[in-house]
Amino acid sequence: MKTKYWIALICGIALVCLGLSIPLLLPGKAAQAAQIISDGKILQTVSLLTDAEYRIPSPGGGENTVTVKDGKIGVTAATCPDHYCMDRGMCSSGVQIVCLPNKLIIRFVGSQEIDMISG
């Protein structure tokens, strides 16, 4: 096969891959609410439109402080040893916030999610 054919084929594959990855790189629409889940149970669904602070006890005796401010939510204090949940910062959409040692999950509700099968 000729070199021009291979170049055209590689460029075509690159364009298809780029076209499929663009929606994954764009930020999603801001969520209106978030679910606070502890030990697999939904404790509360909170509005991100109202500033508030929640203290969430964990089954193992720890505690997380979840803060809602300016349409964003985040873990602002935690008794876990690594504090990865706090490093995530304040978020308004995207991947859920997780504190594994304290079994806490904050899941966004009403945000734009992309289904890779249906687009």
RODO-623453 format. One record per atom (N, C-alpha, C, CB): x, y, z; residue number from 1; residue in one letter. Coordinates in nm, 2 decimals, always signed. Each point is the difference from the previous one (the first is absolute). Glycine has a CB too. Layout:
((X; Y; Z); NUM; "A")
...
***
This chain:
((+0.08; -0.12; +0.00); 1; "M")
((-0.08; +0.12; +0.00); 1; "M")
((+0.09; +0.12; +0.00); 1; "M")
((-0.19; -0.12; +0.12); 1; "M")
((+0.13; +0.23; -0.17); 2; "K")
((+0.08; +0.12; -0.01); 2; "K")
((+0.00; +0.08; +0.13); 2; "K")
((-0.06; +0.01; -0.24); 2; "K")
((+0.16; +0.07; +0.25); 3; "T")
((+0.02; +0.08; +0.12); 3; "T")
((-0.11; +0.10; +0.02); 3; "T")
((+0.24; -0.02; -0.03); 3; "T")
((-0.30; +0.08; -0.08); 4; "K")
((-0.11; +0.09; +0.01); 4; "K")
((-0.12; -0.06; +0.07); 4; "K")
((+0.09; +0.12; -0.20); 4; "K")
((-0.11; -0.25; +0.16); 5; "Y")
((-0.12; -0.07; +0.06); 5; "Y")
((+0.02; -0.02; +0.15); 5; "Y")
((-0.03; -0.12; -0.22); 5; "Y")
((+0.14; +0.08; +0.26); 6; "W")
((+0.03; -0.01; +0.15); 6; "W")
((-0.02; +0.13; +0.07); 6; "W")
((+0.16; -0.19; -0.05); 6; "W")
((-0.10; +0.30; +0.00); 7; "I")
((-0.01; +0.13; +0.06); 7; "I")
((-0.15; +0.04; +0.01); 7; "I")
((+0.23; +0.06; -0.09); 7; "I")
((-0.31; -0.08; -0.02); 8; "A")
((-0.14; +0.03; +0.01); 8; "A")
((-0.07; -0.08; +0.10); 8; "A")
((+0.01; +0.07; -0.24); 8; "A")
((+0.02; -0.20; +0.25); 9; "L")
((-0.07; -0.09; +0.09); 9; "L")
((+0.04; +0.04; +0.15); 9; "L")
((+0.01; -0.18; -0.17); 9; "L")
((+0.11; +0.21; +0.20); 10; "I")
((+0.04; +0.04; +0.13); 10; "I")
((-0.07; +0.13; +0.04); 10; "I")
((+0.22; -0.12; -0.03); 10; "I")
((-0.22; +0.22; -0.06); 11; "C")
((-0.06; +0.13; +0.02); 11; "C")
((-0.15; -0.02; +0.03); 11; "C")
((+0.17; +0.12; -0.14); 11; "C")
((-0.24; -0.21; +0.06); 12; "G")
((-0.14; -0.02; +0.02); 12; "G")
((-0.03; -0.06; +0.14); 12; "G")
((-0.02; -0.04; -0.25); 12; "G")
((+0.10; -0.06; +0.29); 13; "I")
((-0.01; -0.06; +0.13); 13; "I")
((+0.02; +0.10; +0.11); 13; "I")
((+0.07; -0.22; -0.09); 13; "I")
((+0.03; +0.31; +0.08); 14; "A")
((+0.03; +0.10; +0.09); 14; "A")
((-0.12; +0.10; +0.02); 14; "A")
((+0.24; -0.02; -0.05); 14; "A")
((-0.30; +0.05; -0.07); 15; "L")
((-0.12; +0.10; +0.01); 15; "L")
((-0.12; -0.07; +0.07); 15; "L")
((+0.09; +0.11; -0.21); 15; "L")
((-0.11; -0.23; +0.18); 16; "V")
((-0.11; -0.07; +0.07); 16; "V")
((+0.02; -0.01; +0.15); 16; "V")
((-0.04; -0.14; -0.21); 16; "V")
((+0.16; +0.11; +0.25); 17; "C")
((+0.03; -0.01; +0.14); 17; "C")
((-0.01; +0.14; +0.07); 17; "C")
((+0.16; -0.19; -0.05); 17; "C")
((-0.11; +0.29; -0.02); 18; "L")
((-0.02; +0.14; +0.05); 18; "L")
((-0.14; +0.03; +0.02); 18; "L")
((+0.22; +0.07; -0.10); 18; "L")
((-0.30; -0.10; -0.01); 19; "G")
((-0.15; +0.03; +0.01); 19; "G")
((-0.07; -0.07; +0.11); 19; "G")
((+0.01; +0.04; -0.24); 19; "G")
((+0.03; -0.16; +0.27); 20; "L")
((-0.06; -0.07; +0.11); 20; "L")
((+0.04; +0.04; +0.14); 20; "L")
((-0.01; -0.19; -0.16); 20; "L")
((+0.13; +0.25; +0.17); 21; "S")
((+0.05; +0.04; +0.13); 21; "S")
((-0.04; +0.14; +0.04); 21; "S")
((+0.19; -0.15; -0.04); 21; "S")
((-0.23; +0.24; -0.06); 22; "I")
((-0.03; +0.14; +0.03); 22; "I")
((-0.11; +0.01; +0.11); 22; "I")
((+0.07; +0.06; -0.23); 22; "I")
((-0.18; -0.14; +0.22); 23; "P")
((-0.11; +0.01; +0.10); 23; "P")
((+0.05; -0.04; +0.14); 23; "P")
((-0.16; -0.04; -0.18); 23; "P")
((+0.26; -0.04; +0.19); 24; "L")
((+0.05; -0.04; +0.13); 24; "L")
((+0.09; +0.11; +0.06); 24; "L")
((-0.01; -0.24; -0.07); 24; "L")
((+0.06; +0.33; -0.01); 25; "L")
((+0.09; +0.10; +0.05); 25; "L")
((-0.08; +0.13; +0.04); 25; "L")
((+0.18; -0.10; -0.14); 25; "L")
((-0.29; +0.12; +0.09); 26; "L")
((-0.08; +0.12; +0.03); 26; "L")
((-0.06; -0.01; +0.14); 26; "L")
((-0.05; +0.03; -0.25); 26; "L")
((+0.04; +0.08; +0.32); 27; "P")
((-0.06; -0.01; +0.13); 27; "P")
((-0.15; -0.02; -0.01); 27; "P")
((+0.18; +0.15; +0.09); 27; "P")
((-0.24; -0.22; +0.01); 28; "G")
((-0.14; -0.03; +0.00); 28; "G")
((-0.08; +0.12; +0.05); 28; "G")
((+0.05; -0.24; +0.03); 28; "G")
((-0.18; +0.24; -0.04); 29; "K")
((-0.08; +0.10; +0.05); 29; "K")
((+0.00; -0.01; +0.15); 29; "K")
((-0.15; +0.00; -0.21); 29; "K")
((+0.14; +0.11; +0.28); 30; "A")
((+0.00; +0.00; +0.15); 30; "A")
((-0.12; -0.07; +0.05); 30; "A")
((+0.13; +0.21; +0.00); 30; "A")
((-0.11; -0.29; +0.10); 31; "A")
((-0.11; -0.08; +0.07); 31; "A")
((-0.08; +0.10; +0.08); 31; "A")
((+0.13; -0.21; +0.00); 31; "A")
((-0.26; +0.17; +0.02); 32; "Q")
((-0.09; +0.08; +0.09); 32; "Q")
((+0.00; -0.06; +0.14); 32; "Q")
((-0.14; +0.06; -0.20); 32; "Q")
((+0.18; -0.19; +0.22); 33; "A")
((-0.01; -0.06; +0.13); 33; "A")
((+0.11; -0.11; +0.00); 33; "A")
((-0.25; +0.05; +0.02); 33; "A")
((+0.27; -0.10; +0.10); 34; "A")
((+0.09; -0.11; +0.03); 34; "A")
((-0.05; -0.09; +0.10); 34; "A")
((+0.19; +0.15; -0.06); 34; "A")
((-0.16; -0.28; +0.05); 35; "Q")
((-0.04; -0.10; +0.10); 35; "Q")
((+0.12; -0.02; +0.09); 35; "Q")
((-0.17; -0.11; -0.16); 35; "Q")
((+0.14; +0.10; +0.29); 36; "I")
((+0.10; -0.03; +0.09); 36; "I")
((-0.03; -0.15; +0.05); 36; "I")
((+0.04; +0.25; +0.08); 36; "I")
((+0.06; -0.33; -0.11); 37; "I")
((-0.02; -0.15; +0.02); 37; "I")
((+0.11; -0.04; +0.10); 37; "I")
((-0.10; -0.04; -0.23); 37; "I")
((+0.05; -0.03; +0.34); 38; "S")
((+0.09; -0.05; +0.10); 38; "S")
((-0.02; -0.15; +0.01); 38; "S")
((+0.01; +0.22; +0.12); 38; "S")
((+0.09; -0.30; -0.13); 39; "D")
((+0.00; -0.15; +0.02); 39; "D")
((-0.11; -0.06; -0.10); 39; "D")
((+0.07; +0.03; +0.24); 39; "D")
((-0.08; +0.03; -0.36); 40; "G")
((-0.09; -0.06; -0.10); 40; "G")
((-0.14; +0.05; +0.01); 40; "G")
((+0.14; -0.19; +0.00); 40; "G")
((-0.18; +0.27; +0.10); 41; "K")
((-0.13; +0.05; +0.02); 41; "K")
((-0.01; +0.15; -0.03); 41; "K")
((-0.04; -0.18; +0.17); 41; "K")
((-0.06; +0.22; -0.25); 42; "I")
((-0.02; +0.15; -0.02); 42; "I")
((-0.05; +0.06; +0.13); 42; "I")
((-0.05; -0.04; -0.25); 42; "I")
((+0.13; +0.13; +0.30); 43; "L")
((-0.04; +0.07; +0.12); 43; "L")
((-0.09; +0.12; -0.03); 43; "L")
((+0.21; -0.08; +0.11); 43; "L")
((-0.17; +0.15; -0.21); 44; "Q")
((-0.06; +0.13; -0.03); 44; "Q")
((+0.03; +0.04; -0.15); 44; "Q")
((+0.01; +0.07; +0.25); 44; "Q")
((-0.11; +0.00; -0.31); 45; "T")
((+0.02; +0.07; -0.12); 45; "T")
((+0.00; +0.14; +0.03); 45; "T")
((-0.10; -0.19; -0.14); 45; "T")
((+0.21; +0.26; +0.10); 46; "V")
((+0.01; +0.14; +0.04); 46; "V")
((+0.00; +0.09; -0.13); 46; "V")
((+0.13; -0.06; +0.21); 46; "V")
((-0.19; +0.18; -0.19); 47; "S")
((+0.01; +0.09; -0.11); 47; "S")
((+0.13; +0.08; -0.01); 47; "S")
((-0.25; +0.02; +0.02); 47; "S")
((+0.30; -0.01; -0.13); 48; "L")
((+0.13; +0.08; -0.01); 48; "L")
((-0.03; +0.15; -0.02); 48; "L")
((+0.11; -0.20; -0.10); 48; "L")
((-0.23; +0.24; +0.10); 49; "L")
((-0.04; +0.14; -0.01); 49; "L")
((-0.01; +0.07; +0.14); 49; "L")
((-0.13; -0.06; -0.21); 49; "L")
((+0.13; -0.02; +0.31); 50; "T")
((-0.01; +0.05; +0.14); 50; "T")
((+0.13; -0.03; +0.08); 50; "T")
((-0.25; -0.02; -0.01); 50; "T")
((+0.32; +0.12; +0.06); 51; "D")
((+0.12; -0.02; +0.08); 51; "D")
((-0.03; -0.07; +0.13); 51; "D")
((+0.10; +0.20; -0.11); 51; "D")
((-0.03; -0.30; +0.14); 52; "A")
((-0.02; -0.08; +0.13); 52; "A")
((+0.12; -0.08; +0.03); 52; "A")
((-0.24; -0.01; -0.05); 52; "A")
((+0.24; -0.04; +0.17); 53; "E")
((+0.11; -0.09; +0.05); 53; "E")
((-0.06; -0.12; +0.07); 53; "E")
((+0.16; +0.20; +0.02); 53; "E")
((-0.11; -0.32; -0.05); 54; "Y")
((-0.05; -0.12; +0.05); 54; "Y")
((+0.11; -0.08; +0.07); 54; "Y")
((-0.18; -0.01; -0.18); 54; "Y")
((+0.16; -0.05; +0.29); 55; "R")
((+0.09; -0.08; +0.07); 55; "R")
((-0.05; -0.15; -0.02); 55; "R")
((+0.07; +0.18; +0.17); 55; "R")
((+0.01; -0.26; -0.23); 56; "I")
((-0.04; -0.14; -0.04); 56; "I")
((+0.09; -0.09; +0.08); 56; "I")
((-0.08; +0.07; -0.23); 56; "I")
((+0.02; -0.14; +0.33); 57; "P")
((+0.07; -0.10; +0.07); 57; "P")
((+0.02; -0.13; -0.08); 57; "P")
((-0.09; +0.09; +0.22); 57; "P")
((+0.21; -0.15; -0.21); 58; "S")
((+0.02; -0.13; -0.07); 58; "S")
((-0.02; -0.12; +0.09); 58; "S")
((+0.16; +0.12; -0.15); 58; "S")
((-0.19; -0.23; +0.09); 59; "P")
((-0.03; -0.12; +0.08); 59; "P")
((+0.12; -0.04; +0.09); 59; "P")
((-0.15; -0.08; -0.18); 59; "P")
((+0.27; +0.11; +0.14); 60; "G")
((+0.12; -0.03; +0.08); 60; "G")
((+0.04; +0.09; +0.11); 60; "G")
((+0.08; -0.11; -0.20); 60; "G")
((-0.17; +0.22; +0.22); 61; "G")
((+0.03; +0.09; +0.10); 61; "G")
((+0.06; +0.13; -0.05); 61; "G")
((+0.03; -0.19; +0.15); 61; "G")
((+0.01; +0.20; -0.27); 62; "G")
((+0.05; +0.13; -0.06); 62; "G")
((-0.11; +0.10; -0.03); 62; "G")
((+0.20; -0.13; -0.09); 62; "G")
((-0.16; +0.24; +0.03); 63; "E")
((-0.10; +0.10; -0.04); 63; "E")
((+0.06; +0.08; -0.12); 63; "E")
((-0.09; +0.01; +0.24); 63; "E")
((+0.00; +0.03; -0.32); 64; "N")
((+0.03; +0.09; -0.11); 64; "N")
((-0.09; +0.13; +0.01); 64; "N")
((+0.07; -0.20; -0.15); 64; "N")
((-0.02; +0.31; +0.12); 65; "T")
((-0.07; +0.12; -0.01); 65; "T")
((-0.02; +0.04; -0.15); 65; "T")
((+0.08; +0.08; +0.22); 65; "T")
((-0.21; -0.08; -0.27); 66; "V")
((-0.03; +0.03; -0.14); 66; "V")
((-0.05; +0.14; +0.00); 66; "V")
((-0.05; -0.25; -0.06); 66; "V")
((+0.11; +0.33; -0.03); 67; "T")
((-0.05; +0.14; -0.01); 67; "T")
((-0.05; +0.03; -0.14); 67; "T")
((+0.17; +0.06; +0.17); 67; "T")
((-0.28; +0.01; -0.17); 68; "V")
((-0.06; +0.05; -0.13); 68; "V")
((+0.01; +0.15; +0.00); 68; "V")
((-0.16; -0.20; -0.01); 68; "V")
((+0.23; +0.25; -0.09); 69; "K")
((+0.01; +0.15; -0.01); 69; "K")
((+0.02; +0.04; -0.14); 69; "K")
((+0.11; +0.00; +0.22); 69; "K")
((-0.19; +0.10; -0.26); 70; "D")
((+0.01; +0.06; -0.13); 70; "D")
((-0.02; -0.10; -0.11); 70; "D")
((+0.15; +0.17; +0.09); 70; "D")
((-0.25; -0.26; -0.07); 71; "G")
((-0.03; -0.10; -0.11); 71; "G")
((+0.09; -0.12; -0.01); 71; "G")
((-0.10; +0.19; -0.12); 71; "G")
((+0.20; -0.20; +0.22); 72; "K")
((+0.09; -0.11; +0.00); 72; "K")
((+0.00; -0.07; +0.13); 72; "K")
((+0.15; +0.13; -0.16); 72; "K")
((-0.11; -0.26; +0.16); 73; "I")
((+0.01; -0.08; +0.12); 73; "I")
((+0.13; -0.06; +0.01); 73; "I")
((-0.25; -0.05; -0.02); 73; "I")
((+0.29; +0.02; +0.14); 74; "G")
((+0.13; -0.06; +0.03); 74; "G")
((+0.02; -0.04; +0.14); 74; "G")
((+0.10; +0.13; -0.18); 74; "G")
((-0.01; -0.22; +0.21); 75; "V")
((+0.04; -0.04; +0.13); 75; "V")
((+0.10; +0.10; +0.06); 75; "V")
((-0.05; -0.25; -0.05); 75; "V")
((+0.01; +0.32; +0.15); 76; "T")
((+0.09; +0.10; +0.05); 76; "T")
((+0.08; -0.04; +0.13); 76; "T")
((-0.16; +0.17; -0.09); 76; "T")
((+0.11; -0.28; +0.15); 77; "A")
((+0.07; -0.06; +0.12); 77; "A")
((-0.02; -0.15; +0.00); 77; "A")
((-0.02; +0.22; +0.13); 77; "A")
((+0.12; -0.30; -0.09); 78; "A")
((-0.02; -0.14; +0.00); 78; "A")
((+0.09; -0.06; +0.10); 78; "A")
((-0.07; +0.00; -0.24); 78; "A")
((+0.03; -0.11; +0.31); 79; "T")
((+0.09; -0.07; +0.09); 79; "T")
((+0.07; -0.11; -0.06); 79; "T")
((-0.16; +0.06; +0.18); 79; "T")
((+0.15; -0.08; -0.31); 80; "C")
((+0.08; -0.10; -0.07); 80; "C")
((+0.15; +0.03; +0.00); 80; "C")
((-0.21; -0.05; -0.14); 80; "C")
((+0.29; -0.05; +0.12); 81; "P")
((+0.15; +0.03; +0.01); 81; "P")
((+0.05; +0.06; -0.13); 81; "P")
((+0.02; -0.19; +0.15); 81; "P")
((-0.07; +0.17; -0.26); 82; "D")
((+0.06; +0.05; -0.13); 82; "D")
((-0.06; +0.13; -0.05); 82; "D")
((+0.04; -0.23; -0.05); 82; "D")
((-0.16; +0.27; +0.08); 83; "H")
((-0.06; +0.13; -0.04); 83; "H")
((-0.01; +0.02; -0.15); 83; "H")
((+0.08; +0.09; +0.21); 83; "H")
((-0.09; -0.20; -0.28); 84; "Y")
((-0.02; +0.01; -0.15); 84; "Y")
((-0.13; +0.06; -0.03); 84; "Y")
((+0.14; -0.20; -0.03); 84; "Y")
((-0.24; +0.18; +0.11); 85; "C")
((-0.13; +0.06; -0.02); 85; "C")
((+0.00; +0.15; +0.01); 85; "C")
((-0.11; -0.21; +0.09); 85; "C")
((+0.20; +0.26; +0.00); 86; "M")
((+0.01; +0.14; +0.01); 86; "M")
((+0.08; +0.06; -0.11); 86; "M")
((-0.02; -0.02; +0.25); 86; "M")
((+0.12; -0.05; -0.30); 87; "D")
((+0.08; +0.05; -0.11); 87; "D")
((-0.08; +0.02; -0.13); 87; "D")
((+0.19; -0.12; +0.10); 87; "D")
((-0.30; +0.05; -0.11); 88; "R")
((-0.09; +0.02; -0.12); 88; "R")
((-0.05; +0.14; -0.01); 88; "R")
((-0.07; -0.24; +0.01); 88; "R")
((+0.06; +0.31; +0.10); 89; "G")
((-0.05; +0.14; +0.00); 89; "G")
((-0.15; +0.01; -0.02); 89; "G")
((+0.22; +0.06; -0.10); 89; "G")
((-0.27; +0.06; +0.07); 90; "M")
((-0.14; +0.02; -0.02); 90; "M")
((-0.04; -0.02; -0.14); 90; "M")
((+0.00; +0.17; +0.19); 90; "M")
((-0.10; -0.25; -0.22); 91; "C")
((-0.04; -0.04; -0.13); 91; "C")
((-0.15; +0.03; -0.03); 91; "C")
((+0.18; -0.18; +0.01); 91; "C")
((-0.21; +0.21; -0.13); 92; "S")
((-0.14; +0.02; -0.04); 92; "S")
((-0.06; -0.11; -0.09); 92; "S")
((+0.04; +0.24; +0.03); 92; "S")
((+0.05; -0.33; -0.08); 93; "S")
((-0.04; -0.11; -0.08); 93; "S")
((+0.12; -0.09; -0.02); 93; "S")
((-0.18; +0.14; -0.12); 93; "S")
((+0.16; -0.25; +0.04); 94; "G")
((+0.11; -0.08; -0.03); 94; "G")
((-0.01; -0.13; +0.08); 94; "G")
((+0.14; +0.19; -0.05); 94; "G")
((-0.02; -0.25; +0.07); 95; "V")
((+0.01; -0.13; +0.06); 95; "V")
((-0.03; +0.02; +0.15); 95; "V")
((+0.18; -0.08; -0.17); 95; "V")
((-0.24; -0.02; +0.23); 96; "Q")
((-0.04; +0.01; +0.14); 96; "Q")
((+0.12; +0.02; +0.09); 96; "Q")
((-0.20; -0.14; -0.05); 96; "Q")
((+0.18; +0.20; +0.17); 97; "I")
((+0.10; +0.02; +0.10); 97; "I")
((-0.01; -0.12; +0.10); 97; "I")
((-0.01; +0.25; -0.02); 97; "I")
((+0.13; -0.32; +0.05); 98; "V")
((-0.01; -0.12; +0.07); 98; "V")
((+0.10; +0.01; +0.12); 98; "V")
((-0.06; -0.13; -0.20); 98; "V")
((+0.02; +0.09; +0.32); 99; "C")
((+0.09; -0.02; +0.11); 99; "C")
((-0.01; -0.15; +0.04); 99; "C")
((-0.03; +0.24; +0.08); 99; "C")
((+0.13; -0.32; -0.13); 100; "L")
((-0.01; -0.14; +0.02); 100; "L")
((+0.01; -0.04; +0.15); 100; "L")
((+0.10; -0.03; -0.22); 100; "L")
((+0.00; +0.08; +0.30); 101; "P")
((+0.01; -0.04; +0.14); 101; "P")
((-0.13; +0.03; +0.08); 101; "P")
((+0.24; +0.04; -0.02); 101; "P")
((-0.31; +0.06; -0.01); 102; "N")
((-0.13; +0.04; +0.07); 102; "N")
((-0.12; -0.05; -0.07); 102; "N")
((+0.12; +0.20; +0.10); 102; "N")
((-0.11; -0.27; -0.22); 103; "K")
((-0.11; -0.05; -0.07); 103; "K")
((-0.10; +0.10; -0.04); 103; "K")
((+0.03; -0.21; +0.12); 103; "K")
((+0.02; +0.33; -0.17); 104; "L")
((-0.08; +0.11; -0.04); 104; "L")
((+0.01; +0.02; -0.15); 104; "L")
((+0.03; +0.11; +0.22); 104; "L")
((-0.15; -0.09; -0.29); 105; "I")
((+0.00; +0.03; -0.14); 105; "I")
((-0.09; +0.13; -0.02); 105; "I")
((+0.04; -0.25; -0.07); 105; "I")
((+0.00; +0.34; -0.01); 106; "I")
((-0.08; +0.11; -0.04); 106; "I")
((-0.02; -0.01; -0.15); 106; "I")
((+0.08; +0.15; +0.19); 106; "I")
((-0.21; -0.18; -0.23); 107; "R")
((-0.03; -0.02; -0.14); 107; "R")
((-0.09; +0.12; -0.05); 107; "R")
((+0.01; -0.25; +0.03); 107; "R")
((+0.03; +0.30; -0.15); 108; "F")
((-0.07; +0.11; -0.05); 108; "F")
((-0.13; -0.04; -0.07); 108; "F")
((+0.22; +0.12; -0.03); 108; "F")
((-0.33; -0.05; +0.05); 109; "V")
((-0.13; -0.03; -0.06); 109; "V")
((-0.03; +0.12; -0.09); 109; "V")
((-0.07; -0.14; +0.20); 109; "V")
((+0.02; +0.10; -0.32); 110; "G")
((-0.05; +0.11; -0.09); 110; "G")
((+0.12; +0.06; -0.09); 110; "G")
((-0.19; +0.04; +0.16); 110; "G")
((+0.31; -0.10; -0.15); 111; "S")
((+0.10; +0.05; -0.09); 111; "S")
((+0.00; -0.07; -0.13); 111; "S")
((+0.14; +0.05; +0.20); 111; "S")
((-0.07; +0.01; -0.30); 112; "Q")
((+0.00; -0.06; -0.13); 112; "Q")
((+0.10; -0.12; +0.00); 112; "Q")
((-0.05; +0.23; -0.10); 112; "Q")
((+0.00; -0.34; +0.07); 113; "E")
((+0.08; -0.12; -0.01); 113; "E")
((+0.00; -0.05; -0.14); 113; "E")
((-0.05; -0.06; +0.24); 113; "E")
((+0.16; +0.00; -0.28); 114; "I")
((+0.01; -0.05; -0.14); 114; "I")
((-0.01; -0.15; +0.00); 114; "I")
((+0.15; +0.20; -0.07); 114; "I")
((-0.24; -0.25; -0.01); 115; "D")
((-0.01; -0.14; -0.02); 115; "D")
((+0.07; -0.04; -0.13); 115; "D")
((-0.23; -0.01; +0.12); 115; "D")
((+0.34; -0.07; -0.10); 116; "M")
((+0.08; -0.03; -0.12); 116; "M")
((-0.07; -0.09; -0.10); 116; "M")
((+0.20; +0.03; +0.15); 116; "M")
((-0.30; -0.09; -0.11); 117; "I")
((-0.07; -0.09; -0.10); 117; "I")
((-0.10; +0.08; -0.08); 117; "I")
((+0.02; -0.19; +0.15); 117; "I")
((-0.10; +0.28; -0.09); 118; "S")
((-0.10; +0.07; -0.08); 118; "S")
((+0.05; +0.14; -0.04); 118; "S")
((-0.18; -0.13; +0.12); 118; "S")
((+0.29; +0.18; -0.05); 119; "G")
((+0.06; +0.13; -0.04); 119; "G")
((-0.07; +0.10; +0.08); 119; "G")
((+0.06; -0.08; -0.22); 119; "G")
***
